[in-house]
């Protein structure tokens, strides 16, 4: 759906609360079509972000896997290599 929302499950260390919040915020921005809500819509926008953040935390906590946790730095380097191959070196 959105390239800016990254997987948050099965990382060591686990997803930080601010990462979950940013993913929820990005999701609400995407589906609402607004980067920053008007004053009239701020309460609804913020409530949606909080609900999605809570649902995301609940989902991550309830998932299980037998795979070894992924390393953030290794995954970041893989993404950089993919981007370099796709778009050329920066």
HELIX and SHEET records of a PDB file:
HELIX    1   1 UNK A   17  UNK A   32  1                                  16    
HELIX    2   2 UNK A   39  UNK A   41  5                                   3    
HELIX    3   3 UNK A   42  UNK A   62  1                                  21    
HELIX    4   4 UNK A   72  UNK A   87  1                                  16    
SHEET    1   A 2 UNK A  11  UNK A  12  0                                        
SHEET    2   A 2 UNK A  70  UNK A  71  1                                        
END                                                                             
